[in-house]
Amino acid sequence: MLRLLLRAFVVFSATLSIAWAGSITLALSDHGGPYAEFASALGEALQGGSWKITTSGKPTAGDPPSAAPDLIVTAGGEALRQTLARAPNAPIIATLLPRQTYEKILAETNKGRSRSTAIYLDQPPGRQAAFLRHLLPGQKRIGMLFSSETRASATQFRQAFANAGLTLDSEDSDTSSTLLPALNTLLPRINALLAIPDGTIFKRDNIKAILITSYRHQRPVIAFSAAFVNAGALAALYSTPTQIARQTADIVNSLGPTLPPPTAPNFFAIAINQNVAQALGLSVPDEATIRQAMLADRESR
């Protein structure tokens, strides 16, 4: 009995001694907006721990070298690109960027990044399907536009939608000249247009034209950011910088520089533009009701 108690004490003591500590460099693509929110939230989430955080802006070629940190957290695509150029062997957690941007940057650097991971901005297809089902009950036919950046994800969306009783209809557009023809072809066939992060299609210069064209067809746009909703989309499922920071802190606290595979965000937010809903003659639930229904779905599985 004494031997068993001693063994249990040794195991318990070992678990208590595991405490990740070290230095973190936080590299930001910009010092304002979502990057400032992320930096503040990450600092608060790691406050009181053993990690020392140093924040830097977007590095430049003329910056003097500094001591290598134990871990680098990047926010935004440009910060990741510059960090890979300066510290190709450092462990990196990349945040505040879409999956295709992360993969494109890794491909550009020709690095086998076994020591990097990412928390994508992209919402997983299954979560998108659940959101659409509760936002627009009875509206089964969902349209999407794909470019070369996002076309590989079409199969995942099609399967997730089918599992939720929805149907995916899509068109391709790889240039600005094909965008509106593809959109005008797609909109009459669908009940709603789902937008996902795609730098070819849903770039800033295209948003107004997409919203106006969709409104003319009386089809709601379901977006991926609160700013998109403010511009005229019906609703959005997205993750805030603060939520991404919380997930980043969880990775840092639990694993330190031992990094998991890239992943979608764990936490999400919902935005709804009730003025757009009224203009389109739609009656949609509020954010809290949809969130509760989505969480109930997840718990029932």
C-alpha positions as CSV (number, residue, x, y, z in Angstrom):
1,M,0.0,0.0,0.0
2,L,2.8,2.4,0.9
3,R,4.5,1.7,-2.4
4,L,1.3,2.5,-4.3
5,L,0.9,5.8,-2.3
6,L,4.5,6.8,-3.1
7,R,4.0,6.0,-6.8
8,A,0.8,8.1,-6.9
9,F,2.6,11.0,-5.1
10,V,5.4,10.9,-7.7
11,V,3.0,11.0,-10.6
12,F,1.0,13.8,-9.0
13,S,4.1,15.8,-8.3
14,A,5.3,15.4,-11.9
15,T,2.0,16.7,-13.3
16,L,2.3,19.7,-11.0
17,S,5.8,20.4,-12.2
18,I,4.7,20.8,-15.9
19,A,4.4,24.5,-16.4
20,W,5.1,25.9,-19.8
21,A,7.2,29.1,-19.6
22,G,9.4,31.1,-21.9
23,S,9.4,34.1,-24.2
24,I,6.8,34.9,-26.9
25,T,7.2,37.4,-29.7
26,L,3.8,38.7,-30.9
27,A,4.2,39.9,-34.5
28,L,1.4,42.1,-35.8
29,S,0.6,43.1,-39.4
30,D,-0.7,46.4,-38.1
31,H,-1.0,48.1,-34.7
32,G,-4.7,49.1,-35.0
33,G,-8.1,47.6,-35.4
34,P,-8.4,43.8,-35.0
35,Y,-4.7,43.4,-34.4
36,A,-4.7,45.7,-31.4
37,E,-7.8,43.9,-30.1
38,F,-6.0,40.5,-30.5
39,A,-2.8,41.7,-28.8
40,S,-4.7,43.1,-25.8
41,A,-6.9,40.0,-25.4
42,L,-3.9,37.7,-25.7
43,G,-2.0,39.6,-23.1
44,E,-4.9,39.5,-20.7
45,A,-5.4,35.7,-21.3
46,L,-1.8,35.0,-20.5
47,Q,-1.5,37.4,-17.6
48,G,-0.3,35.8,-14.4
49,G,1.4,33.0,-16.3
50,S,5.1,32.3,-16.9
51,W,5.3,33.6,-20.5
52,K,6.9,36.9,-21.2
53,I,5.3,38.6,-24.2
54,T,7.1,41.1,-26.5
55,T,5.0,42.8,-29.1
56,S,6.5,43.9,-32.4
57,G,4.9,45.4,-35.4
58,K,5.4,44.2,-39.0
59,P,9.2,43.6,-39.2
60,T,11.3,45.1,-42.0
61,A,14.5,44.1,-43.6
62,G,16.4,46.8,-41.8
63,D,15.4,45.7,-38.3
64,P,18.4,44.4,-36.2
65,P,18.2,40.8,-35.2
66,S,16.9,40.0,-31.7
67,A,17.2,37.0,-29.4
68,A,15.2,34.1,-30.7
69,P,12.0,33.7,-28.7
70,D,10.6,30.3,-27.6
71,L,7.4,30.9,-29.5
72,I,6.2,33.4,-32.1
73,V,2.5,34.3,-32.5
74,T,1.7,36.2,-35.7
75,A,-1.5,38.1,-36.4
76,G,-2.3,38.6,-40.1
77,G,-0.8,37.3,-43.3
78,E,1.9,40.0,-43.7
79,A,3.3,39.3,-40.2
80,L,3.5,35.6,-40.9
81,R,5.2,36.2,-44.3
82,Q,7.9,38.5,-42.7
83,T,8.4,36.2,-39.7
84,L,9.0,33.2,-41.9
85,A,11.6,35.2,-43.8
86,R,13.4,36.3,-40.6
87,A,12.9,33.2,-38.3
88,P,12.3,30.2,-40.6
89,N,13.0,27.6,-37.8
90,A,11.1,29.2,-34.9
91,P,7.8,27.6,-33.7
92,I,4.9,29.8,-34.9
93,I,1.2,30.1,-34.2
94,A,-0.4,32.0,-37.1
95,T,-3.7,33.8,-36.5
96,L,-6.2,36.2,-38.0
97,L,-5.8,34.9,-41.6
98,P,-7.9,32.5,-43.8
99,R,-6.7,29.0,-44.4
100,Q,-5.8,29.6,-48.1
101,T,-3.6,32.6,-47.1
102,Y,-1.7,30.5,-44.5
103,E,-1.2,27.7,-47.0
104,K,-0.2,30.1,-49.8
105,I,2.4,31.8,-47.6
106,L,3.9,28.5,-46.6
107,A,4.1,27.4,-50.3
108,E,5.8,30.7,-51.2
109,T,8.5,30.2,-48.6
110,N,9.2,26.6,-49.7
111,K,9.4,25.7,-46.0
112,G,8.2,22.4,-44.6
113,R,6.7,24.0,-41.6
114,S,6.5,21.2,-39.2
115,R,7.0,23.8,-36.4
116,S,4.1,26.0,-37.3
117,T,0.3,25.9,-36.8
118,A,-2.6,28.2,-37.4
119,I,-6.0,29.2,-36.1
120,Y,-7.9,30.0,-39.2
121,L,-10.6,32.7,-39.6
122,D,-12.6,30.2,-41.7
123,Q,-15.7,28.7,-40.0
124,P,-15.9,24.9,-40.5
125,P,-18.5,23.8,-43.1
126,G,-20.6,21.9,-40.5
127,R,-20.9,25.0,-38.3
128,Q,-21.9,27.0,-41.4
129,A,-24.6,24.5,-42.3
130,A,-26.0,24.6,-38.8
131,F,-26.0,28.4,-38.8
132,L,-27.9,28.5,-42.2
133,R,-30.4,25.9,-41.1
134,H,-31.4,27.9,-38.0
135,L,-31.1,31.3,-39.6
136,L,-33.3,30.5,-42.6
137,P,-35.4,27.5,-41.8
138,G,-37.0,26.1,-44.9
139,Q,-34.5,27.7,-47.2
140,K,-32.7,24.7,-48.5
141,R,-30.7,25.8,-51.6
142,I,-27.5,27.6,-50.7
143,G,-25.3,29.2,-53.3
144,M,-21.5,29.7,-53.2
145,L,-18.9,31.3,-55.5
146,F,-15.6,29.6,-55.7
147,S,-12.2,30.7,-57.1
148,S,-9.0,28.8,-57.4
149,E,-8.3,29.8,-53.8
150,T,-11.4,28.1,-52.4
151,R,-12.5,25.5,-55.0
152,A,-10.9,22.6,-53.1
153,S,-13.2,23.2,-50.2
154,A,-16.4,22.7,-52.3
155,T,-16.6,19.0,-51.6
156,Q,-16.5,19.6,-47.8
157,F,-19.3,22.2,-48.0
158,R,-21.4,20.0,-50.2
159,Q,-21.1,17.1,-47.8
160,A,-21.8,19.2,-44.7
161,F,-24.8,20.8,-46.3
162,A,-26.2,17.4,-47.4
163,N,-25.8,16.2,-43.8
164,A,-27.9,19.2,-42.7
165,G,-30.6,18.7,-45.3
166,L,-29.3,21.6,-47.5
167,T,-28.2,21.6,-51.1
168,L,-25.1,23.4,-52.4
169,D,-25.3,25.1,-55.8
170,S,-22.2,27.0,-57.0
171,E,-20.4,28.9,-59.8
172,D,-16.8,29.6,-60.4
173,S,-15.1,33.0,-60.9
174,D,-11.4,33.6,-61.0
175,T,-11.4,37.2,-62.4
176,S,-13.3,40.4,-61.9
177,S,-14.7,40.2,-65.4
178,T,-16.4,36.8,-64.6
179,L,-17.7,37.7,-61.2
180,L,-21.0,39.4,-62.0
181,P,-21.9,37.0,-64.8
182,A,-21.4,34.1,-62.5
183,L,-23.4,35.8,-59.7
184,N,-26.3,36.6,-62.0
185,T,-26.3,33.0,-63.2
186,L,-26.3,31.6,-59.7
187,L,-28.7,33.8,-57.8
188,P,-32.0,32.8,-59.6
189,R,-31.3,29.2,-58.6
190,I,-30.7,29.6,-54.9
191,N,-32.3,30.9,-51.7
192,A,-29.2,32.5,-50.2
193,L,-25.6,33.3,-51.0
194,L,-22.9,32.1,-48.6
195,A,-19.7,34.1,-48.7
196,I,-16.5,32.6,-47.3
197,P,-13.0,34.3,-47.0
198,D,-11.8,34.3,-50.6
199,G,-9.4,37.1,-51.7
200,T,-10.3,36.7,-55.4
201,I,-14.0,37.0,-55.0
202,F,-14.9,38.8,-51.8
203,K,-12.2,41.5,-51.9
204,R,-13.1,45.0,-50.9
205,D,-13.6,46.3,-54.4
206,N,-16.2,43.6,-55.1
207,I,-18.3,43.7,-52.0
208,K,-20.6,46.6,-53.0
209,A,-21.4,45.1,-56.4
210,I,-22.1,41.7,-54.9
211,L,-24.5,43.1,-52.3
212,I,-26.3,45.3,-54.9
213,T,-26.7,42.4,-57.4
214,S,-27.9,40.0,-54.7
215,Y,-30.4,42.6,-53.4
216,R,-31.8,43.1,-57.0
217,H,-32.4,39.3,-57.1
218,Q,-33.9,39.5,-53.5
219,R,-31.4,37.0,-52.2
220,P,-29.7,37.4,-48.8
221,V,-25.9,37.3,-48.5
222,I,-24.6,35.4,-45.5
223,A,-21.1,36.7,-44.7
224,F,-18.0,36.1,-42.7
225,S,-17.5,39.3,-40.8
226,A,-19.4,41.9,-38.8
227,A,-18.2,44.6,-41.2
228,F,-19.7,42.7,-44.1
229,V,-23.1,42.7,-42.3
230,N,-22.8,46.4,-41.6
231,A,-22.3,46.9,-45.3
232,G,-25.5,45.1,-46.2
233,A,-25.2,41.4,-45.8
234,L,-28.1,39.7,-43.9
235,A,-26.0,37.9,-41.3
236,A,-22.5,36.6,-40.6
237,L,-20.9,33.7,-38.6
238,Y,-17.4,34.7,-37.6
239,S,-14.8,34.7,-34.8
240,T,-13.7,37.9,-33.1
241,P,-10.0,38.7,-32.5
242,T,-10.7,38.3,-28.8
243,Q,-12.1,34.8,-29.4
244,I,-9.1,33.8,-31.5
245,A,-6.8,35.2,-28.8
246,R,-8.5,33.0,-26.2
247,Q,-7.9,30.0,-28.3
248,T,-4.3,31.0,-28.9
249,A,-3.7,31.3,-25.2
250,D,-5.2,27.9,-24.6
251,I,-2.7,26.4,-27.0
252,V,0.2,28.2,-25.4
253,N,-0.8,27.3,-21.9
254,S,-1.5,23.6,-22.7
255,L,1.3,22.8,-25.1
256,G,3.8,25.6,-25.2
257,P,5.9,25.2,-28.3
258,T,4.6,21.7,-29.0
259,L,2.1,22.7,-31.6
260,P,-1.1,21.0,-32.8
261,P,-2.2,20.8,-36.4
262,P,-3.8,23.9,-37.9
263,T,-7.5,24.3,-36.9
264,A,-10.7,26.2,-37.3
265,P,-11.7,28.6,-34.6
266,N,-13.4,27.0,-31.5
267,F,-15.4,30.1,-30.6
268,F,-17.8,32.0,-32.8
269,A,-20.0,35.1,-32.9
270,I,-23.2,35.9,-34.9
271,A,-24.2,39.2,-36.4
272,I,-27.6,39.9,-38.0
273,N,-28.8,43.0,-39.9
274,Q,-32.5,43.2,-39.1
275,N,-32.9,46.1,-41.5
276,V,-31.8,43.9,-44.4
277,A,-34.1,41.1,-43.2
278,Q,-37.0,43.5,-43.2
279,A,-36.1,44.9,-46.6
280,L,-36.0,41.3,-48.0
281,G,-39.2,40.3,-46.3
282,L,-37.5,37.8,-44.1
283,S,-38.3,36.9,-40.5
284,V,-35.1,35.7,-38.8
285,P,-34.3,34.8,-35.2
286,D,-32.1,36.9,-33.1
287,E,-28.4,36.1,-32.4
288,A,-29.0,34.6,-29.0
289,T,-31.7,32.2,-30.3
290,I,-29.6,31.0,-33.1
291,R,-26.6,30.4,-30.9
292,Q,-28.6,28.5,-28.4
293,A,-30.0,26.3,-31.1
294,M,-26.5,25.6,-32.6
295,L,-25.1,24.7,-29.2
296,A,-28.0,22.4,-28.5
297,D,-27.4,20.7,-31.8
298,R,-23.7,20.1,-30.8
299,E,-24.6,18.8,-27.4
300,S,-27.1,16.3,-28.8
301,R,-24.5,14.6,-30.9
